[in-house]
Amino acid sequence: MDTVWEKIKKGLRDGASVSMEKIEEFSKIGKLKIEEVAAKRKIERNYADIGERVFDMIEEGKSSDLGNDLSVKKSVENIVALREELSSIDAKIKEIQEAAKKKDGQVSDDEEITSI
C-alpha cells in the first residue's frame, strides 16, 4: 500500500515539475514574442517616416538628394538595427525550443507522469 502512495506522490511531484518547466519555457517565449512585435512596429514606423520624408522631398523638388537626407539615413539605420534585433530574437526563441525538445527527449519511461 505504501508503494502505491509513494508512486502517486512521485507522479504528482514530477507532474508539477514538468508543469513549472513548461510554464517557464512558454513565458520566456511569450516575452520574446512581445519584443518581436514591438520591433516590427518600430520597423513599420521607420518605413512610414521614410515614405513621408521622401514624399515631402519629391514635392519640394529635392528628389536627387534622397540618399543624402539625414532623416532618411537615420531611418534606414534604425531598420537595419531592428532587423538584426529580430534575427537575434528568433535565434533565442529557437534556442529555447531546442533546449525544451532536448529536455523532453531525456525523460525516460520510468519518469513519465503516467507510470504509477
Summary of the structure (lengths in Angstrom):
residues: 116
radius of gyration: 25.5
end to end distance: 12.5
largest distance: 89.6
contacts: 275
relative contact order: 0.14
helix: 89%
strand: 0%
